[in-house]
């Protein structure tokens, strides 16, 4: 892992908020002349340490008006009081925090945590795909907060262009990674590119990697297991490729999952694509596609 700063784009240096990046700028597999709109979907780790300068950048420079917090209340309460974390909920003027937890209260039982951590720590990509499948199933629960459907419907706004959003969980890796992968895939971005975008978190989390690993190895089930903890905080491309293959095998594809499991209509899916897919250069930079290719190649050398 290199100590070089993350490539910009897609990363944006928000003081106190690592792993902050734009999820747009990626070309469509079937039409490289089109891409996912930039400046609309941002992702990051949790923002408890963001500075006033950072919130000003997000609100005024990036015009982010909605912040989707995918963490559970159990997780927030635990992390706010843990000696190794002290991660308080952060809100700021000009942006609305929308609490859309993915995991349920039951997901934080000792047994459930042990199963999830054990899967993350397993060699290969099957463990990650197993956890990500659970995220997909839980996010579609009609008894839950419907986190993914809520985000998708914001982006399907037909009355006006949807406002820019920030999506985060704790590290901005797993739950955030799954919903961003759904969005990019729904727009027609190739699996390999979606998986590359997911893997960029290995660069984005450099500043907080030691913090997250220290918290994991300080308590069961990964107590005293640094190698397993390191694997858990990683974001290898193979993890997302295995997950996208699982989505096709189990639900028939991302669009089928979104319609059948999340309950969106075909019209809403069309609206999401209309709002997210643009011609290359629409963001005011005729060289945006070349820039995207350049930083993608640069990031591959760093990973």
C-alpha positions as CSV (number, residue, x, y, z in Angstrom):
1,X,0.0,0.0,0.0
2,X,1.5,3.4,-1.0
3,X,1.5,6.4,1.2
4,X,0.7,8.6,-1.8
5,X,-2.4,10.8,-1.5
6,X,-5.5,9.3,-3.1
7,X,-6.0,10.4,-6.7
8,X,-8.1,13.5,-7.3
9,X,-10.5,12.9,-9.0
10,X,-12.4,11.0,-7.7
11,X,-11.2,11.8,-4.1
12,X,-11.9,15.2,-2.7
13,X,-9.9,16.5,0.3
14,X,-12.6,17.3,2.9
15,X,-10.8,18.2,6.2
16,X,-11.5,15.6,8.8
17,X,-13.5,13.3,6.5
18,X,-11.3,10.5,4.9
19,X,-12.5,8.3,2.0
20,X,-14.6,11.1,0.6
21,X,-15.1,10.8,-3.2
22,X,-17.4,11.4,-6.1
23,X,-19.0,8.2,-7.3
24,X,-19.6,9.7,-10.8
25,X,-17.5,10.0,-13.9
26,X,-17.6,6.3,-14.9
27,X,-18.4,5.4,-18.5
28,X,-21.2,3.1,-19.5
29,X,-20.2,-0.3,-20.8
30,X,-22.5,-0.2,-23.8
31,X,-21.9,3.5,-24.7
32,X,-18.5,5.0,-23.7
33,X,-19.8,8.4,-24.9
34,X,-22.0,8.4,-21.8
35,X,-21.1,8.4,-18.2
36,X,-22.5,8.6,-14.6
37,X,-23.1,12.2,-13.7
38,X,-20.4,13.8,-11.5
39,X,-21.2,16.0,-8.5
40,X,-24.4,14.2,-7.5
41,X,-23.4,11.1,-5.5
42,X,-20.7,11.3,-2.9
43,X,-19.5,8.7,-0.5
44,X,-17.3,8.7,2.7
45,X,-16.6,7.2,6.1
46,X,-18.6,8.5,9.0
47,X,-18.2,12.3,9.5
48,X,-17.7,12.7,13.3
49,X,-14.3,14.3,12.8
50,X,-15.1,16.6,9.9
51,X,-14.1,20.2,10.5
52,X,-16.1,23.3,10.0
53,X,-14.1,24.0,6.9
54,X,-15.1,20.5,5.7
55,X,-18.8,21.0,6.3
56,X,-18.6,24.4,4.5
57,X,-17.0,22.7,1.5
58,X,-19.7,20.0,1.3
59,X,-22.5,22.5,1.7
60,X,-21.3,25.4,-0.3
61,X,-18.9,24.0,-2.9
62,X,-20.5,20.7,-3.5
63,X,-24.1,21.7,-2.7
64,X,-24.8,18.5,-0.7
65,X,-28.2,18.9,0.8
66,X,-28.9,15.3,2.1
67,X,-26.7,13.0,4.1
68,X,-27.8,9.4,4.2
69,X,-26.5,7.6,7.4
70,X,-26.6,3.9,6.9
71,X,-25.5,3.0,10.4
72,X,-27.8,1.5,13.0
73,X,-28.6,3.2,16.3
74,X,-27.0,0.3,18.2
75,X,-23.8,0.9,16.3
76,X,-23.9,4.7,16.8
77,X,-24.5,4.3,20.6
78,X,-21.7,1.8,20.9
79,X,-19.2,3.8,18.9
80,X,-20.0,7.1,20.7
81,X,-19.1,5.6,24.0
82,X,-16.2,3.2,23.1
83,X,-12.9,4.4,24.5
84,X,-11.2,3.7,21.1
85,X,-13.7,5.5,19.0
86,X,-15.8,8.3,20.4
87,X,-17.7,8.8,17.1
88,X,-20.5,11.1,17.8
89,X,-23.3,11.8,15.3
90,X,-22.4,14.9,13.3
91,X,-24.9,17.2,11.7
92,X,-24.5,20.7,10.2
93,X,-26.5,23.5,8.8
94,X,-27.5,23.4,5.2
95,X,-27.7,19.6,5.0
96,X,-30.3,17.2,6.3
97,X,-29.2,14.0,7.9
98,X,-31.5,11.1,7.0
99,X,-31.2,8.1,9.3
100,X,-31.6,5.0,7.1
101,X,-30.1,2.0,9.0
102,X,-29.3,-1.1,7.1
103,X,-28.6,-3.6,10.0
104,X,-31.3,-4.5,12.5
105,X,-30.9,-4.6,16.3
106,X,-30.6,-8.4,16.0
107,X,-27.6,-7.9,13.7
108,X,-25.7,-6.7,16.8
109,X,-26.2,-9.8,19.0
110,X,-22.9,-11.4,19.9
111,X,-23.8,-14.4,17.7
112,X,-24.6,-12.2,14.7
113,X,-21.4,-10.1,15.1
114,X,-19.3,-13.3,15.4
115,X,-20.8,-14.7,12.2
116,X,-20.3,-11.5,10.3
117,X,-16.8,-10.8,11.5
118,X,-15.9,-14.5,10.8
119,X,-17.1,-14.2,7.2
120,X,-15.2,-10.9,6.7
121,X,-12.0,-12.5,8.0
122,X,-12.3,-15.6,5.8
123,X,-9.7,-16.0,3.0
124,X,-11.1,-15.3,-0.5
125,X,-14.2,-13.4,-1.5
126,X,-17.0,-15.8,-0.5
127,X,-17.2,-14.3,3.0
128,X,-17.6,-10.8,1.8
129,X,-20.2,-11.9,-0.7
130,X,-22.1,-13.6,2.1
131,X,-22.1,-10.5,4.2
132,X,-23.1,-8.3,1.3
133,X,-25.9,-10.7,0.5
134,X,-27.2,-10.2,4.0
135,X,-27.0,-6.4,3.5
136,X,-29.0,-6.7,0.3
137,X,-31.7,-8.9,2.0
138,X,-31.9,-6.7,5.1
139,X,-32.0,-3.5,3.1
140,X,-35.1,-4.9,1.3
141,X,-36.9,-5.9,4.5
142,X,-40.4,-4.3,4.5
143,X,-40.1,-4.0,8.3
144,X,-36.9,-2.0,8.1
145,X,-36.0,1.6,7.1
146,X,-35.8,0.7,3.4
147,X,-32.5,2.5,3.2
148,X,-31.6,1.6,-0.4
149,X,-35.1,2.3,-1.7
150,X,-35.1,5.7,0.0
151,X,-31.8,6.7,-1.6
152,X,-32.9,5.4,-5.0
153,X,-36.2,7.3,-4.9
154,X,-34.4,10.5,-4.1
155,X,-32.3,10.0,-7.3
156,X,-35.5,9.2,-9.2
157,X,-36.9,12.6,-8.6
158,X,-38.9,13.7,-11.6
159,X,-40.2,17.1,-10.4
160,X,-36.6,18.6,-10.5
161,X,-33.1,17.4,-10.7
162,X,-32.2,15.6,-7.5
163,X,-29.9,17.4,-5.1
164,X,-26.4,16.1,-4.5
165,X,-26.2,13.5,-1.7
166,X,-23.6,12.0,0.7
167,X,-23.9,8.3,1.6
168,X,-21.9,6.9,4.5
169,X,-21.8,4.1,7.0
170,X,-18.9,3.8,9.4
171,X,-15.9,3.1,7.2
172,X,-17.8,4.0,3.9
173,X,-16.8,0.6,2.6
174,X,-19.4,-2.2,2.9
175,X,-23.0,-0.9,3.2
176,X,-22.0,2.3,1.3
177,X,-20.1,0.1,-1.2
178,X,-23.1,-2.1,-1.9
179,X,-25.5,0.8,-2.6
180,X,-23.0,2.6,-4.8
181,X,-22.4,-0.6,-6.7
182,X,-26.2,-0.9,-7.2
183,X,-26.4,2.6,-8.5
184,X,-23.5,2.3,-10.9
185,X,-24.6,-1.1,-12.2
186,X,-28.2,0.2,-12.6
187,X,-26.8,2.9,-14.9
188,X,-24.9,0.3,-17.0
189,X,-21.3,0.6,-15.7
190,X,-19.3,-2.6,-16.3
191,X,-18.8,-5.0,-13.3
192,X,-15.0,-4.5,-13.5
193,X,-15.3,-0.8,-13.2
194,X,-17.9,-1.0,-10.4
195,X,-15.5,-3.3,-8.6
196,X,-12.6,-0.9,-9.1
197,X,-14.6,2.0,-7.7
198,X,-15.3,-0.2,-4.6
199,X,-11.6,-1.1,-4.3
200,X,-10.6,2.6,-4.1
201,X,-11.7,2.5,-0.5
202,X,-8.3,0.9,0.2
203,X,-6.8,4.2,-0.7
204,X,-9.5,6.4,0.9
205,X,-9.2,4.7,4.3
206,X,-5.4,5.0,4.7
207,X,-5.9,7.8,7.3
208,X,-8.3,5.8,9.4
209,X,-7.1,2.2,8.8
210,X,-5.1,1.9,12.0
211,X,-8.1,3.3,14.0
212,X,-10.5,0.8,12.6
213,X,-8.1,-2.2,13.0
214,X,-7.3,-1.1,16.6
215,X,-11.0,-1.1,17.5
216,X,-11.5,-4.6,15.9
217,X,-8.6,-6.3,17.7
218,X,-9.5,-4.8,21.0
219,X,-12.5,-6.9,21.5
220,X,-14.1,-10.3,20.5
221,X,-14.5,-11.9,18.0
222,X,-11.3,-10.5,16.4
223,X,-9.4,-9.8,19.7
224,X,-5.7,-10.3,19.1
225,X,-6.2,-11.2,15.4
226,X,-4.6,-8.3,13.4
227,X,-4.4,-10.3,10.1
228,X,-8.1,-11.0,10.2
229,X,-8.9,-7.4,11.2
230,X,-6.8,-6.2,8.3
231,X,-8.7,-8.4,5.9
232,X,-12.0,-7.2,7.3
233,X,-11.2,-3.5,6.6
234,X,-9.9,-4.3,3.1
235,X,-11.9,-3.8,-0.1
236,X,-10.5,-6.1,-2.8
237,X,-12.1,-5.9,-6.2
238,X,-12.9,-9.7,-6.1
239,X,-15.3,-9.0,-3.2
240,X,-17.5,-6.9,-5.3
241,X,-17.2,-9.0,-8.4
242,X,-18.4,-12.0,-6.4
243,X,-21.3,-10.0,-5.0
244,X,-22.5,-8.8,-8.4
245,X,-22.3,-12.4,-9.7
246,X,-24.4,-13.4,-6.7
247,X,-27.0,-10.7,-7.5
248,X,-27.4,-12.1,-11.0
249,X,-27.6,-15.7,-9.8
250,X,-30.1,-15.0,-7.0
251,X,-32.2,-12.2,-8.4
252,X,-31.4,-12.1,-12.1
253,X,-29.5,-8.9,-12.0
254,X,-29.4,-5.5,-10.3
255,X,-32.5,-4.1,-12.0
256,X,-34.5,-7.2,-11.1
257,X,-33.3,-6.8,-7.5
258,X,-34.3,-3.2,-7.4
259,X,-37.7,-3.8,-8.8
260,X,-38.6,-7.1,-7.1
261,X,-36.9,-6.7,-3.7
262,X,-36.8,-2.9,-3.2
263,X,-40.2,-2.3,-4.8
264,X,-39.2,0.4,-7.3
265,X,-41.2,0.7,-10.4
266,X,-39.8,0.4,-13.9
267,X,-40.6,4.1,-14.3
268,X,-38.5,5.0,-11.3
269,X,-35.6,3.0,-12.7
270,X,-35.9,4.8,-16.0
271,X,-36.0,8.1,-14.0
272,X,-32.8,7.2,-12.1
273,X,-31.0,6.5,-15.4
274,X,-32.3,9.7,-16.9
275,X,-31.0,11.7,-13.9
276,X,-27.7,9.9,-13.5
277,X,-26.5,9.2,-17.1
278,X,-25.2,12.1,-19.1
279,X,-23.0,12.7,-22.1
280,X,-19.3,12.8,-21.5
281,X,-18.4,16.4,-21.0
282,X,-21.7,17.5,-19.5
283,X,-20.0,18.5,-16.3
284,X,-18.2,21.3,-18.1
285,X,-15.0,19.3,-18.8
286,X,-14.7,17.9,-22.3
287,X,-11.7,15.8,-21.1
288,X,-13.6,14.2,-18.2
289,X,-13.5,10.7,-19.7
290,X,-9.7,10.9,-20.4
291,X,-9.2,12.2,-16.8
292,X,-11.3,9.3,-15.4
293,X,-9.2,6.8,-17.3
294,X,-6.0,8.4,-16.2
295,X,-6.8,8.4,-12.5
296,X,-8.2,4.9,-12.7
297,X,-4.9,3.7,-14.1
298,X,-3.0,5.7,-11.5
299,X,-5.1,4.2,-8.7
300,X,-4.5,0.6,-10.0
301,X,-0.7,1.2,-9.5
302,X,-1.3,2.4,-6.0
303,X,-3.6,-0.5,-4.9
